[in-house]
Amino acid sequence: MNILVTGGAGYIGSIVAQELLGTGHNVVVYDNLSRGYRRAVPAGATFVHGDIADRSKIENLFGNFSFDAIMHFAAFIEAGDSMKTPEVYFRNNVVNTLTLLEAACAAGVKRFVFSSTAAVYGEPRLIPVKEDDLMLPTNAYGESKAMAERMLEWFNRIHGLRYASLRYFNAAGSAGELGEAHHPESHLIPLILQVALGTRQAISIFGTDYRTPDGSCIRDYIHVRDLAKAHLLCLQALSTHDRLIYNLGAGKGFSVREVIAAAREVTGHAIPAIECERRPGDPAVLIASSKKIKRELGWKAQHSELAEIIESAWTWMKAHPEGYPTEDHEPQACQS
């Protein structure tokens, strides 16, 4: 198939693009490099520099290529930052997604795989979280993704767009030469490993009074390779399904303190930690039930051990201590 991967120069998008190429698909990566890197675009993919906010450029893209499906990763993802500038997240993650959907439907694209998030659930009523739990986000990032999911449901009903919405829990790890390098970095495991690498003085623990065994937040971590394989399964399943909604996680949780302790073991570094106040919008516990995708598509996390995930991320970070080359990055652009 011919696949458009928006945000394919970013962390998860680039690794999914690599998986697509490895299974014989043709891939066009569309990214403006505001949060991604040209060097992360896998060899074999066609790269088009552009912004999904630019309707005319999107339409030209569809005029130049015929796509069977879209995988949409272009988004801003920093939950804490979304509580400072929610308008940025609604414009980028909602309005720009609408622009892409309109152009896709006009071009006759019938399959759409959407990168969503566990943040759509907010503070879950039950653990582990199931796909039919209410979407009650506690931060603007989660709300922006929930709004995009609601748009997709209406596009499915009215325009017949087949879609999969994949609600990630905490992706981590690397895949060969591709790894995690956000600027600014907001994810726990790479932040911890920056301390071990010596590029950060200490790791902050935001909140130590949550109703958890050690007072810190608990999260479910999934290896990015497992995440990528789920996208390919969903792409294929959309040939016979109109609408797929799945959680993607390992089904077990680790507290911030436990992740720090595991990273100390893997890296052999002390990794100093500083206790800080809670951040607005952080749920205490997020753990996935991924039984639905296991039952329906046969997906299973193959790399679910925390130490293995951290070791994978650490191996990449040691080989790329500066991340991707800065000349690949355009930080003043407005879209991922």
N, C-alpha and C positions, 0 to 999 in steps of 0.2 A: 504493500500500500504506500501511497504518498502521504506523508504526515507532516503537518506544520507544528513545530514545537515553539511556542512563545515563551520567552524567558529561558531559552535553551542554553544560554551562556552562564546561567546561575548554577547553584549547587545541585539541586535535585533534577532540574531540567536537563542539565548536561549529561548526567548519568543515565537518565531515561533515554535521551537521544542516543547515547552510546549503545544501550541495550537494543533499541530499535534497529540501529544499523547492523548490529551483530546477528539479528534474526532476519535480515534481508529486506527491511523496509527502506524506502527512500525518505530522507529527512531534510527539511528546510528549517533552520533555526532563525527565528526573528527576535531580535533583542536590541535594546538601545545602549546596553553596557553601563547603565547607571548603577546597577547592583551586580552585574555579571562581568565576565572577562572573555575577551576574544580567544585567549589561549585555552579556555575551558571547552570551547566548541569542539566536539570530537571530529577527528579526521574522517572524511567521507560525507559529512553533512554540508549542505549549502548554507552559507551564512548571509543573511540580509540584515543590515543595520537599519533599525527603525523602531518607532514608538507606537504602541497600540492606541494611543490617543489620536494618532494621525489617521483619520478615516480615509483620506485620499490615498495615502501610501498603502494602507491595508487593502483597499480596493485594487490598486495596481498590483499588489502581491498576488491577489486571487486572479487577476487577469493574466499574470505571467506563469502561474503554476495552477495545476489542477489537484486539489487535495481531497483525499478520502476521509481524513479525520484531522482534528486539532487536539493537541495536548497543551493545556493552558497553565503555565507556571508563572507568568509575569505578574508579580504582586509585591507589595511591601508587606513585611512579615514581623516587624518588631512590635510585640504586644505592648510593652511599656511605653514606647514612643507614641503609639496610637492613642494613648490616654493624654498626651500633650497636644497633639495636632490631629484630631480625628478627621478633620476635613480633608487632609492629605490622603488618608486611607480610603475614605469614601469615594473620592475622585478617582484615585488610581485603581482600587480593587473592585469598585462597583461601576462607576461611569465608564471607565475605559474597557471593562469587560463587556458592558452593553454595546459599546462601539464595535468590538470584535464579533459579538454574537449577531448583530445586525448585518455586518458585512459577510459573515459566514453563511447565514441563511440566504442572503441575496445571491451568493455564489453556489448554493446548492450543496454545501457540506452537510453530511448527515450524522457524523459521529463527533462527540466532544467529550474529552476526558479532562475533568476539572480538579485542580490541586486545591483541596480544602484543608480543614484543620479541626483538631479536637477542641479548639477554642470556641467553636460554635455552640458547645454545650454549656459553657460557663461553669458554674458550681454544680456538679452532677448530683442528682437525687440519690442515685444508686451507683455502686461500684462493683464490677466493671461497667463501663458505659456501653449501652447498646444503641444501635442506629435509630431505633424508634423513640429514644429519649428526647425530651423537649430541647429545642435550641433556645437557650437563654444566655447569650454571651455576657460576660462581665467586663469585656474591653472592646474598644472600637475596632480593633483588628478582627476579632471573632465575629462582631456584628457585620463587618464588611463582607466577610466570607459567607455568612448566613444569608445576607441579602443577595449575593451572587447565586447561591444555591436556589433561592426562591425564584429568581429570574429564570434559571435553567428549567425549573419545573414548568413554568408557564410557556417557555419556548418549546418544550416537549409537547405540552398539551395542544398548543395552537399551531406550531410550525412543524411538528413531527421530528424535532431534533432529538436524536438519541444521545443520552449523556450518562456518564459515570461521575459521581462526586466522591472523591477519596479523602476521607478525614484522617489526616496524619496525626499521630501522637508526636513523639520526639525523634526525628530522624537524626542519625549520626553515623560516623564511619566514613570510609572512602572506597573508591572503586578504581584500582590501578593508579593512573596518573591524575585522576579527578578526585578532588576533595572539597572540604568546606572552608570558605574564606570570605566571610561577609565583612563589609565595611559600612557601618560599624558592626562588630560582632555582638550578637545578643544571645547566642545559644550556650548552654551551660558547659557541655563537654569541651568545645574548642576554647572557651574562656579559661577553663581549668588548665587545659594543656598549654595555653600561652604562659601561665605561671610556671609550669614545669620547664618550658622552653626558655624562660628568663625574659620574655618580652612584656610581662605583666607582673606587678609586685605581689599581688594577692588576689584571691577569689572572694567575691562578696556573697554572703548568704542573706538573701532578702527575706526576712521574716523567720523568727525562731519560736513563735508562739502559736503556730497552727495546731489544729487538733490532729496531730500525727504522732507516731511513737517518739520521734526525736525533735519535734517542733518545726522541722523544715518541710517545704513542699515535696510532694511525691509525684513522680512522673514515670510514664511508660516510654522506654527507648526502643527504637526499631532501626536495624541496620539499613542503610540507604540502598544496598543491593536488593534486599528483600522488598523494599518499597518500590523499586524500579520494576521488579518482576510482576508485582501486582498491577502496575499500569498496563503492561503488555497483555496480561490475562483479561483485563477489563476491555481493552481495545478490541480483542477478539470476540469477547462475549457480547459486545454491542451489535454484532451481526444478527443476533437472535433476541436481544433484550432491548427494550425501549429506555429503561431507567434503572441505574444501579447506584446504590448508596452503600458505601462500606467504610468501616473503621479499619485503620491499619496500625497495629501495635503488636507488641510481644505478649500482652496479656498479664504482665506483672510490673510492679512499680518499685522504684528506688527513690529514696529521699535525696535531697541535695547533699546532705552530709555523707550518705552512703556512696554517692557518685564520686565525691571528693576522695573518700577513703579508697575506693577502687582505683582511681587514677593515681594515687600515691603508690599503690602496690604495682601497677603496670609500669609506671615511669621511673620509680625509684627516687622520686623527688619529694621533698617535705610538703610543698604546696600550702603556704600559709592561707588561712581563711579569716575573713572579717565579718562579724555579725552586724547586719544593718536592719533598718525598718522595712516593713513590708512594702511591696510595690502595689499601687492601685491596680485592681483587676486580675490579680493572680489567684486562681482557685487553689485550694489546699491539696486536692488529690485528683489526678487524671490518669485512669488506667483503662485500657481498651478491652472490650470484648470483640475479638475478630472472628468469632465462630461463624458468622454469616458468610464471609468471603471464603472461609475454609470449606464450609458445607456446599456452597453454590459453585465455586470455581476451583476448589482444590488447592488454594493458596495456603502456604505455611511458612512462617518465619524460619529460615535455616540458620540464621546467625543471631540468636536471641540472647546469648550470654553477655552480660554487661562488660566483662573483662575483654571479650573478643571485640565488641564494638569500640571500646576505648582504645584497644591495641591497634585496631585498623585506623582510627583517626590519628593516633600518635605516630604511627609509621609514616603517614602522609605528611603530617606537620613537620616531622624531623627532616624529611626530604625537601620540604617547601617552607622553610622557616619564615619567609616573607610572603607566603601565599602565592598568588599569581602575579606576574609582572605588572607594575602599576601603569605602564603605558597601554595595557589592554583595557583599562578601566576609565570611564568617563563620569566622574562623580557629580558633575553639575547637571546631568540629564535628569529628567523627571519620571522616568519609568524603568521598571526592572527588566 
